[in-house]
């Protein structure tokens, strides 16, 4: 069965900065949970902390872009 791909909207293909900020905040929360779950393993703890920081930084960057575009 073929779908009308012109009307199909993949939520991960959006260029909306608010949506991208939200996606990265969710990823940062995931990595924060993984970081805390691996608190007894320093290597994994710091790997997940790095990913958490990266996605939080991206989320704040996209939030800034969205606020700048509103002006």
matplotlib code that plots the C-alpha trace (Angstrom):
import matplotlib.pyplot as plt

x = [0.0, 1.4, 1.0, 0.8, 4.2, 3.5, 1.1, 3.2, 5.1, 7.9, 8.3, 12.1, 12.3, 11.0, 13.2, 11.2, 13.6, 11.1, 10.6, 14.3, 14.8, 12.2, 13.8, 17.2, 15.8, 14.2, 17.5, 19.3, 16.8, 17.4, 21.2, 20.8, 18.9, 21.5, 24.2, 22.6, 21.9, 25.7, 26.9, 29.0, 30.9, 33.0, 33.7, 30.0, 29.0, 31.2, 30.3, 26.6, 27.3, 29.0, 26.0, 23.6, 25.7, 25.8, 22.1, 21.3, 23.6, 21.9, 18.4, 19.4, 20.8, 17.6, 15.6, 17.7, 17.1, 13.4, 13.3, 15.3, 13.0, 10.0, 11.2]
y = [0.0, 3.4, 6.4, 10.0, 11.1, 14.7, 14.9, 12.7, 14.8, 13.1, 14.8, 14.3, 16.1, 19.5, 22.5, 24.4, 25.6, 25.1, 21.5, 20.9, 22.5, 20.1, 17.1, 18.0, 18.6, 15.2, 13.6, 15.5, 14.2, 10.6, 11.0, 12.5, 9.4, 7.1, 9.1, 8.7, 5.0, 4.5, 6.6, 3.7, 3.5, 6.6, 5.9, 5.6, 8.3, 10.9, 9.6, 10.1, 13.5, 14.6, 13.6, 15.3, 18.6, 18.4, 18.0, 20.7, 23.1, 22.3, 22.8, 26.2, 27.2, 26.3, 28.1, 31.2, 30.9, 30.6, 33.6, 35.7, 34.7, 35.9, 39.5]
z = [0.0, -1.0, 1.2, 0.1, 1.1, 0.3, 3.2, 5.6, 8.2, 10.0, 13.4, 13.2, 9.9, 11.1, 11.0, 13.6, 16.3, 19.1, 18.1, 17.8, 21.2, 22.7, 21.1, 22.5, 26.0, 25.9, 24.8, 27.6, 30.2, 28.9, 29.2, 32.7, 33.7, 32.1, 33.9, 37.3, 36.6, 36.0, 39.0, 40.2, 36.9, 36.3, 32.6, 31.7, 34.1, 32.4, 28.9, 29.6, 31.3, 28.1, 26.0, 28.5, 28.3, 24.5, 24.1, 26.7, 24.9, 21.5, 23.1, 24.5, 21.2, 19.3, 22.0, 21.4, 17.6, 18.2, 20.5, 18.0, 15.1, 17.1, 17.2]

ax = plt.figure().add_subplot(projection="3d")
ax.plot(x, y, z, "-o")
ax.set_aspect("equal")
plt.show()
